[in-house]
Amino acid sequence: MMDDLSAKRCVPCEGGTKPLSGEKISAYQPKVPEWAVSEDGLFISRDFRFKDFKEAIAFVNEVADIAEFEGHHPDMSVHGYRSVRVTLSTHAIKGLSENDFILAAKIDKI
């Protein structure tokens, strides 16, 4: 079912869709083990570190291209000039959806 999340496509979420339950989050999380689930279960995040600022920005741009293609957009911040934090949540449902884990798996392949 979830063997290769990176091969899946994000699908639009409607406002009436419920966020993933804690049980489902626990099933998806091992597929993207580098990503941390927030204590409230509303988002997942991961920090990436690069050689320099230019590499960090190249990564941000590559994530932006994937996110735009998938129609699912993360929050990203560059800090310490060479580190990038990516945070995923499905804003329309105020929590996590399968899309967040799909995009995390795609980002992990960069």
LUMZA-368793 format. One record per residue: x, y, z of N, C-alpha, C, O in turn; residue number from 0. Coordinates in steps of 0.001 Angstrom, whole numbers. Layout:
REM residues N
TORNU|npx|npy|npz|capx|capy|capz|cpx|cpy|cpz|opx|opy|opz|i
TORNU|X|Y|Z|X|Y|Z|X|Y|Z|X|Y|Z|NUM
...
//
This chain:
REM residues 110
TORNU|npx|npy|npz|capx|capy|capz|cpx|cpy|cpz|opx|opy|opz|i
TORNU|837|-1204|0|0|0|0|868|1247|0|697|2115|-857|0
TORNU|1801|1355|951|2606|2569|1061|4068|2286|789|4934|3030|1248|1
TORNU|4363|1221|48|5746|817|-102|6633|1900|-681|7715|2149|-150|2
TORNU|6208|2553|-1757|7021|3609|-2335|6198|4878|-2448|5585|5151|-3480|3
TORNU|6194|5644|-1378|5430|6894|-1366|5909|7854|-2448|5115|8623|-2990|4
TORNU|7198|7816|-2766|7730|8766|-3742|7186|8520|-5146|7288|9392|-6008|5
TORNU|6609|7343|-5385|6027|7041|-6701|4580|7530|-6808|4005|7537|-7897|6
TORNU|4001|7934|-5691|2612|8402|-5692|2544|9886|-6056|3555|10588|-6058|7
TORNU|1345|10338|-6360|1109|11754|-6651|234|12344|-5549|-638|11664|-5008|8
TORNU|470|13595|-5225|-385|14293|-4268|-1734|14554|-4924|-1814|14852|-6116|9
TORNU|-2783|14439|-4134|-4132|14710|-4627|-4727|15842|-3795|-4471|15935|-2595|10
TORNU|-5529|16709|-4438|-6102|17836|-3695|-6953|17367|-2518|-7708|16401|-2629|11
TORNU|-6822|18056|-1403|-7630|17764|-218|-8749|18791|-121|-8547|19980|-367|12
TORNU|-9908|18317|236|-11048|19198|444|-11099|19576|1918|-10593|18851|2775|13
TORNU|-11711|20707|2198|-11840|21182|3570|-12535|20195|4484|-12272|20195|5687|14
TORNU|-13422|19343|3954|-14153|18386|4778|-13382|17123|5100|-13816|16328|5934|15
TORNU|-12232|16924|4446|-11412|15744|4686|-10818|15821|6093|-10379|16885|6528|16
TORNU|-10806|14706|6790|-10239|14689|8137|-8729|14446|8071|-8256|13694|7219|17
TORNU|-7973|15085|8975|-6533|14809|9036|-6288|13360|9449|-7165|12703|10010|18
TORNU|-5089|12877|9163|-4731|11513|9542|-4798|11340|11058|-4448|12245|11815|19
TORNU|-5248|10175|11481|-5283|9830|12904|-3860|9493|13359|-2970|9274|12538|20
TORNU|-3667|9457|14653|-2364|9089|15203|-1906|7722|14735|-717|7510|14498|21
TORNU|-2844|6793|14599|-2528|5439|14142|-2016|5459|12701|-1038|4785|12375|22
TORNU|-2678|6230|11844|-2242|6306|10436|-912|7042|10319|-61|6667|9512|23
TORNU|-731|8090|11125|551|8803|11123|1661|7826|11502|2728|7823|10888|24
TORNU|1408|7002|12508|2407|6013|12947|2713|4995|11855|3820|4461|11805|25
TORNU|1751|4719|10981|1981|3787|9875|2820|4431|8772|3643|3762|8147|26
TORNU|2614|5725|8532|3358|6422|7475|4763|6827|7922|5689|6799|7111|27
TORNU|4943|7194|9161|6194|7774|9623|7419|6911|9340|8453|7462|8961|28
TORNU|7363|5589|9501|8552|4778|9198|8991|4848|7727|10136|4524|7411|29
TORNU|8098|5266|6837|8450|5389|5413|9333|6605|5164|10028|6673|4150|30
TORNU|9308|7574|6094|10146|8777|6001|10799|9000|7369|10500|9984|8047|31
TORNU|11692|8085|7774|12198|8073|9156|12993|9304|9582|13140|9549|10779|32
TORNU|13499|10071|8648|14263|11272|8999|13354|12446|9379|13823|13459|9897|33
TORNU|12063|12301|9120|11105|13372|9396|10521|13196|10786|10161|12086|11178|34
TORNU|10427|14294|11533|9873|14261|12884|8414|14709|12849|8066|15703|12212|35
TORNU|7579|13956|13544|6166|14333|13681|6058|15250|14893|6603|14949|15955|36
TORNU|5356|16363|14733|5173|17288|15854|4377|16605|16960|3628|15661|16705|37
TORNU|4543|17086|18184|3852|16486|19328|2343|16489|19160|1660|15567|19607|38
TORNU|1821|17531|18511|371|17620|18317|-102|16875|17071|-1301|16816|16798|39
TORNU|850|16301|16308|498|15524|15122|-19|16356|13958|-670|15828|13057|40
TORNU|270|17668|13972|-238|18554|12918|724|18744|11758|312|19178|10682|41
TORNU|2005|18425|11959|2963|18608|10872|4152|17674|11061|4375|17125|12140|42
TORNU|4917|17509|9966|6196|16812|10019|7263|17780|9536|6984|18657|8718|43
TORNU|8472|17627|10033|9548|18529|9614|10876|17780|9591|11054|16739|10223|44
TORNU|11790|18359|8835|13137|17803|8740|14114|18936|8471|13809|19864|7723|45
TORNU|15286|18856|9081|16359|19819|8838|17380|19195|7902|17758|18033|8047|46
TORNU|17815|19994|6941|18839|19583|5977|20008|20553|6122|19802|21752|6311|47
TORNU|21228|20039|6034|22417|20888|6154|23272|20728|4898|23450|19620|4394|48
TORNU|23793|21835|4407|24556|21841|3156|25931|22448|3350|26244|23015|4397|49
TORNU|26742|22312|2312|28115|22814|2345|28140|24338|2509|28972|24878|3238|50
TORNU|27219|25020|1824|27211|26475|1872|25820|27012|1501|24896|26248|1222|51
TORNU|25702|28316|1507|24432|28973|1232|23911|28647|-165|22719|28401|-349|52
TORNU|24806|28645|-1137|24395|28379|-2518|23770|26996|-2660|22756|26845|-3341|53
TORNU|24365|25977|-2021|23795|24629|-2047|22428|24592|-1352|21508|23917|-1813|54
TORNU|22309|25319|-247|21036|25363|481|19940|25955|-401|18822|25441|-436|55
TORNU|20257|27031|-1111|19263|27677|-1972|18936|26798|-3179|17786|26762|-3616|56
TORNU|19919|26096|-3718|19653|25170|-4825|18668|24090|-4366|17767|23710|-5114|57
TORNU|18842|23602|-3146|17925|22610|-2588|16521|23209|-2448|15540|22578|-2841|58
TORNU|16422|24405|-1900|15120|25073|-1753|14432|25175|-3115|13233|24921|-3225|59
TORNU|15179|25542|-4143|14602|25671|-5480|14142|24320|-6029|13110|24240|-6694|60
TORNU|14899|23268|-5754|14506|21936|-6221|13237|21469|-5501|12345|20890|-6121|61
TORNU|13161|21721|-4192|11942|21394|-3437|10766|22187|-3993|9667|21653|-4139|62
TORNU|10997|23462|-4303|9928|24314|-4854|9406|23747|-6171|8198|23756|-6408|63
TORNU|10286|23261|-7019|9862|22671|-8300|8990|21436|-8076|7951|21280|-8716|64
TORNU|9418|20562|-7166|8637|19357|-6864|7285|19747|-6266|6248|19213|-6660|65
TORNU|7304|20670|-5323|6076|21101|-4651|5091|21705|-5639|3889|21448|-5565|66
TORNU|5595|22499|-6552|4721|23132|-7553|4112|22064|-8463|2926|22127|-8788|67
TORNU|4916|21092|-8870|4421|20005|-9712|3339|19211|-8991|2338|18825|-9595|68
TORNU|3539|18971|-7710|2590|18179|-6917|1396|19010|-6425|394|18446|-5987|69
TORNU|1496|20332|-6494|417|21170|-5988|285|21094|-4476|-802|21280|-3929|70
TORNU|1390|20823|-3808|1395|20714|-2340|2648|21416|-1839|3761|20978|-2133|71
TORNU|2485|22482|-1098|3591|23386|-812|4009|23381|654|3185|23617|1538|72
TORNU|5286|23112|912|5795|23103|2288|6151|24509|2754|6249|25438|1952|73
TORNU|6340|24649|4053|6978|25844|4602|8461|25529|4636|8854|24432|5032|74
TORNU|9294|26482|4223|10739|26277|4242|11413|27498|4834|10993|28631|4598|75
TORNU|12461|27257|5602|13246|28381|6116|14727|28032|6028|15144|26911|6317|76
TORNU|15500|29022|5623|16954|28885|5567|17479|29544|6831|17134|30687|7129|77
TORNU|18313|28823|7575|18864|29401|8802|20318|28987|8929|20730|27954|8401|78
TORNU|21086|29797|9630|22497|29500|9786|23222|29447|8453|24250|28779|8337|79
TORNU|22722|30115|7475|23209|30291|6101|23327|29033|5271|23434|29124|4048|80
TORNU|23312|27852|5891|23447|26633|5091|22526|25499|5543|22687|24356|5116|81
TORNU|21587|25813|6386|20624|24818|6850|19232|25192|6380|18883|26371|6308|82
TORNU|18443|24182|6060|17072|24403|5590|16147|23516|6409|16371|22312|6531|83
TORNU|15110|24120|6967|14061|23343|7641|12857|23311|6713|12382|24348|6248|84
TORNU|12369|22093|6450|11170|21903|5635|10079|21377|6568|10279|20404|7296|85
TORNU|8929|22039|6529|7792|21640|7358|6607|21369|6445|6269|22178|5581|86
TORNU|5985|20215|6651|4850|19809|5828|3602|19635|6678|3632|19024|7746|87
TORNU|2508|20187|6177|1201|20057|6793|188|20348|5694|500|21046|4728|88
TORNU|-1005|19826|5834|-2043|20120|4845|-2952|21179|5449|-3837|20887|6253|89
TORNU|-2707|22411|5037|-3399|23563|5636|-4913|23478|5491|-5643|23888|6394|90
TORNU|-5397|22949|4363|-6844|22886|4112|-7575|22039|5151|-8755|22262|5421|91
TORNU|-6869|21061|5735|-7525|20190|6721|-6946|20395|8121|-7321|19698|9064|92
TORNU|-6032|21353|8249|-5420|21681|9541|-4780|20463|10217|-4993|20209|11402|93
TORNU|-3999|19725|9439|-3308|18552|9969|-2554|17832|8878|-2273|18403|7824|94
TORNU|-2230|16594|9125|-1461|15799|8170|-2358|14968|7264|-3394|14451|7682|95
TORNU|-1926|14856|6004|-2591|13980|5037|-1516|13107|4396|-321|13307|4616|96
TORNU|-1955|12147|3608|-993|11306|2888|-77|12181|2026|1096|11852|1846|97
TORNU|-596|13286|1494|206|14185|648|1491|14624|1343|2537|14728|702|98
TORNU|1422|14881|2642|2609|15340|3365|3697|14272|3355|4878|14587|3212|99
TORNU|3307|13032|3504|4276|11935|3506|4783|11641|2093|5946|11280|1913|100
TORNU|3919|11795|1095|4343|11635|-300|5406|12680|-634|6457|12350|-1184|101
TORNU|5126|13948|-298|6081|15005|-616|7380|14822|178|8462|15074|-352|102
TORNU|7288|14391|1430|8498|14123|2221|9345|13052|1533|10565|13190|1452|103
TORNU|8719|12000|1043|9465|10928|366|10118|11449|-909|11243|11066|-1230|104
TORNU|9426|12315|-1634|10009|12884|-2854|11193|13803|-2513|12208|13797|-3209|105
TORNU|11058|14576|-1459|12140|15465|-1028|13348|14634|-592|14487|15009|-872|106
TORNU|13115|13525|83|14211|12654|515|15029|12119|-657|16198|11773|-485|107
TORNU|14436|12047|-1834|15148|11532|-3011|16051|12572|-3680|16833|12234|-4569|108
TORNU|15946|13825|-3260|16772|14880|-3877|18242|14630|-3552|19107|15399|-3973|109
//
